[in-house]
Amino acid sequence: MNPIDRYVGERVRQSRINRDLTQRALAEVLCVSTQDVADYESGRKRLTAAQLFTLTKVLNCDVAYFFEGLV
């Protein structure tokens, strides 16, 4: 697992939980399976640029949010 993918996935998870969204709800918005969302959140799978863009709209944040504190 890439540490950056794991970090971004954790930020997705935190933001999803803070907005009281289930993995299933997020999966529907991204047009993927619930397992895919679990894989993104754990860093086992990478999010695409298009998915990150969609997440900024759904989770009401900037793309930079997913990378803040990484350096």
N, C-alpha and C positions, 0 to 999 in steps of 0.2 A: 504494500500500500504506500502510495506517495503521501508524505506528511502534509503537503498543501491540499490535496484532495480531501484528506481527513479533516483538516482545519475548516475548509469551506463547508464540508458536509455538516460539521458540528454547528457552524453559524446558521446554516439552513434549518437544522433541527431546533436550535434555540429560538429562532425567529418564528418558526411554525408553531411551537408550543406557546410562545408569548402571545400569539394571535389566536390561540385556541382552535387551531386547525388539526385535523387528523391526518395521518399519512395517506389515508384513502382519499380525502378531499384534495390534498395536494397532488396526488397521482392523477385524479380526474382532470385537474387544470393542466397538468403537463402532458396528458394523454399517454401515460405510462402505467405500469402495474404498481401496486402497493410495495411489492418486493423491490422494484427499481428505486422507489423513494427510500426505502430502508438501506439499499446499497449506496445511494448517493450520500445519505446522512452518515454512514459509517466510513465513507471514503473508498469503498470497494469498487465503485463506478464513478466515472467523471461526468459532471454536468456539461452540457454543450453551452455555447454562447447564447443560443436562442433560449435555452431553458433558464439560464441565469437572468436574461432579460425578462422573461415571463415571471420569474420569481420576484424581481424588483417590483413589478406591478401588483402581484398577489400579496406579497409580504410588506408592501409599502416601504421600501428602503432603496438606497442607492446601490449600484454594483459594488462600490468601494466598501460597503458594509461587510461583504463576504470576505474581504481581505484585510480589514482593519486589525491591527495588532499582530500581523503575521511576521513583520520584520523584526 
